[in-house]
Each structure stands twice: as structure tokens, then as C-alpha cells.
Amino acid sequence: MTTPPGRPSTVVCVDQTAQTPQGARTEARLIRGGLGALRADLFSGAFAFRPLPPLEPGHRALRRIPEQYRERARWLPHGLVVLAAVFVFLLGIAESGSYGGDLEGITVGFVAALPVLLTLTRPVAAFWLSVAVSAVTVLVGAAYTGAFPWTAAGFLAHLVVMTQIALRSRPRVAVEMWLITVGLAALVVAGEGHGDDALMAMLVLAAFALAAAVSVGGWNTARQEVAVKEAEVATKEADTLAERSKRTRLEERTNIARELHDVVAHHMSVVAIQAEAAPYRVENPPPELEQAFATIRENAVAALTELRRVLGVVRAEDYEAPDAPQPTLADLDALLRNVREAGLTADKTVTGAVRELPPGVELSAYRIVQEALSNTLRHAPGAQAKVEVAYVLGGLGLRVVNGPATGLVKPSPGAGHGLTGMRERVAMLGGVMTAGESADGGYEVSAFLPVEPAAGDAGAETS
């Protein structure tokens, strides 16, 4: 088949080796990365001071130890390392056949135990020292035991050293130590032609020991991370709770300010109107009196304007001032009728001479009783409540107590906002308040709102 004129032929050749340079570069990068990691883990800073830390005060290993010994028990890992070094030292002496104190046996035992002790302060240097000591112990110990390529003491010491490092390092370090140990031992065994059993024993036991150490180290790291996260969550929850409490107080103060605005604004308006009308009630008032009432009216209007400007800041955009006047203690009977219709048995007791109190005290007292009865309906369904109002010379006493819940309706949990609002109202008036469980399992709220005695009351008390 020929190619039509004017349409050049295109030949596509697929070079099977085109990907080879890229693959070679990838492999080279992997090799360089592995060598770089090996250099960073086992060569750079090999002699750096990295002491073995004591156990944390709340470590699970310390929980079953008597409290008076826990501080010393924190150094238990160091004691175990020293004990392992002593065992390696004694094993080296016994293996050399000179337990009675022969110089060669003591030398073999000391040289084998030295890397184990070094793991307490410089673990990476201890690994390389253990590798070097393996060769020395073979040269010295083979004359007594024929062990190759490790003596029993050197074998055990090298396992302890690698396990200690694996417990305190990342898993990659354990793999690197295992490969170096097995690789160097394999070269020695291949050159001498014997020692295969010791090499296989090191290969298997080191793999199991390092795997166990990595698992324990990873578990400890994960446990520490979980503990840190739990501490962060607890801190955030505490901050959230504090912020929520602060926001609740601010909202309650805003509500109080809104309510008191209507009370104070009403009285300031009355003062302004009466000051304006007062001169007309006196025939031929002196100019000084007219000027005094004019000044009173101007100050009242200015104060009312400032009050509305300041209190307007705390009003929500959708807030509408109530048409009806704010409630007072005279409205408690209507409140009790409402809660009785809701299923709460409530009685009221009034002691002392009933008198008119300042509007802020009347409003706060009503709101405190209202909130206490609402809490009884929510948290103690079926209980009986009693409201006590005591008029005394120094102020007003309130007490709302309810029995334990007896109904079939499950009590609803509360966030404590109602109590916060009551405390804010009492604190605003300079009073005191207590709230808590009563002796019979119910709940009791008591408050005292101070009221300065009027001039007539003070005179009657004095007489």
C-alpha cells in the first residue's frame, strides 16, 4: 500500500529502553535517600549526649508501687540497664572459664558490658561500640570458648543495645541496625566458613527483639500523643465553659438593663412632667422657684436622653419594649396561679409589714421568684414549692424551697443559666444569695435584697 501524494508517512518507534534512564534516576534517588537517612540516624551526632529519661510521674508501671517509693521507682529503666550490664559482665567471665577473677575473663566481661552501660547516655555510640566489641570479644574469647562470630556475652550485649536504641528511636533506625549487624556478620561468616548458627540466631532473635521494641515504643508514642490531645481538648473545654459562663452573665446583665430601663425611664419621665407642672400649681411663684423647677426638668430630660442612648446599645435590633409595666411583688399571686395551672403545687407566705419598695427591688424580687419556680417545674416535676416573702426594715427576704421530684416526668437537665441570672440580680442590688439542696432532697433558694429605710420608717423605728 502506497502513501497518497501530499501526505507524508509517519513512522512511530517505541523505544523499550526509553524509560530506563528515568528508572535509573529514581533508583538512584532512593539509594541516596536511604544513605542520607542512615547517615542522619547512625552517623551524624553519633556521640551526642542523649540520656535515658526517667519514667513519667503518671506512668502505668508506677501505679502499683507504694506512693512513698514512686519517685525513686521512676529510675527503674536505668536500674534494668545496669542489671543487664552486670549479667553480661558475669556471663563474659563465666564463658571465659575464669569466674574466680582471671584477668582475661574480667576483660572480656567488662568489654562486653561497656556498650550496655553506654546506652544510658549515648545510645548511637553504644551501637557502634558494640559492633567493634564483637570483633574484640571474638579475638579474645575464641581462645577460651571457640565462639564465632560472637561470644555469648557479646551476643546478649548487642541484643540489649539494639533493643534499647529501638525503644527510643523511630522504626527506621531498628531496621538499619538489623541490616548492618546481619550484613557485617554475614561477611565475617562467609570469609571464615563457619558460624552460620550464630548468624541465624542473631538474625531471628534480633528481628523479634527489635519488632517488640518498636511496637512498645510506638505504643508509648501514641499514648503520649493521645495524652497531649486529651489535655488540649480539656483545655479547650475549660476555655469554652468559661467563655459560655461569661457570655451567660453578659446576656443576663443585658436583660436586666433592658428591664430596668423601662422602670427608670418611667420615673424620670414623671419627674420631668411634675417639675414642669409644679410652678403652675402655686399662685404667683417666685422666679427662683420657677428657675429651680426648670433646672430640675432640664436635668431630668437630659438624664433620660443619656439613659436611652446608653441603654440602647444593649438592646437587640429586634427588641421591642413591653407595652405593659414591669411586674412587681403585687403580681406574685398571678404568677402562682400560672404555675399551679402548669401542675406545680405552690404556696405563698408573707411576713412583716407589706410596703412599697423601690421599682428595681420589686422587679428583681419578682424575677428571682419566677426563675426559682420555673426551675422547680423543669428539674423537680411533681414537687411542692413554697414561696416566703419577708418584709424587714433593712430590706426584703425571699425564700423559695421545693421538695424532691415525685412525678413520672423525667427532670430536664439544666445549664445553670437561671441561677446565674438570679445571682446577677442580687449582686446588682448589693444583696446575698444562697442556693443548694435541702435536707429532704429538694432545693432551696434564699436571697436578701437590702433596701434603705425611708425617712418615715426610720422615724417610726426610732420612736
Steps between C-alpha positions, in 0.01 A plus 500: 500500500649836394465829678281751319686794352518807721452302821840413649536167672554491875689222668459465876772301677460399860835478671473235771799649678365857501384465858826355623680830575201629694476174694871512572469854629212393723699212642798729552283745690370217719852379571621851580198553722566174687867583547408849615256359756764253618756777537251719691394216733825318578789726396409867549522579869581140588673615819228748598390498863151344509434384856234242575211694659329377818143377496226761498332558839170358371649197323293184533802307633502723809133462591545180703806624683447662844488875472803559722718299258366634170752780464790254524316246284505748211862394448400137449610493129850609601512226761399239244773614261761481775371156600530384138858632489587310819351181356701543178814560704450183704414303188823613336704385803321165519533443128875555516530232766652739753217591738751513782641831377730416207615818324398382153150405616452830679615682188256311276211563740580871544545565128169324425311692773639843410267563199198408714592765758568754226138480382406702812659814354611447136290224339623536138863496609418189706384321183823565314702411807306173523582424136867564568492305828355200315824469307712547813305244702536249217875545492534478877216260583547255217815379664290377793164406348546483124196724460460663159410767389372593849568384847192438712562823694552702181191344342280595796657846535438581134134396530455718809665799332287477185183452705576805713557716192185369329291590805616863476518545122283477192439159335737588214796499738417145614498378139832671429667344806365157409629524143844623609534228765390216274699635204828532688456162669419336166821637349704363790327161488542477123873576534563244776261232380332433835274671753176455305306397809594813692416715198152342465441535873589870484285547190189350661539619859599852398199520266262395778662722762505806275142442386386481861698811591359695206148394595547609861664825394221572253239424764668736745520772235134455411405509867691824549336653195157397628582648841608827337185512290283423802670782689439735208135393481460546876655846475271592213197371690599701806547810285166436330326453834653821636406688184146360515466601863629847422259533209212386719579764760522768233168394348334502840639843577369618165154368584512673839607825336213478253248446775637772726504742210121492486472546876750784526379671182145504634602668825729748328213595270274553801764722662529713185122538465447588866787750495343670199150508656604596854527881443143512372368351823624796704347844462758761415807277550825683557746505209750300701247216537416504131870491415558210740220292347621588151847377593355179644304440181802567278717261703231233498456526123878495446540198727214322322662573163838366614334198657323413178820550301708274726237234552426496130842345443404182684167458325479245224390622160176304525431597862170671568429668830204341681174689491400396853694623805768277649370250761530558874439298816132584470490271196623193691147368543450496124835324461402235752171442320689442177736245650213321670329466164827348372477230768716641780358521850628833635411698813596853601572634845552871570642627828564854619331824408435505126620825349598642165864439414721660236401389149835327438465293817136411417595392148806299608306327781225401258751365245685300767178332616394445139829333406505285816149370427593438135799295614270298725271423206795390283721316746255372767175404328225407745669673795334752730639852525474767766565870450581713803523880483622686808479879529758623750633843578833446323363346184308207357555131565404234248494123537380250240527136600372187329493133593647212300355403163208256530342506155541255214644769275877477471677814627671701226869582541595861552799714405491723808395812307203562730714505813748725322224748424374499858849556637555789260180670614586455867857621448372806312301603807783420744317202654594145584367171364540133577380203296539128561336173587276490806503234771206308349661470156333805352646837411502836675571852375535777757578865431510826690463829313606801708277809494586827665221594741286798409495807722164402649611146572815621670306739716251233600779262587672766710186585693 
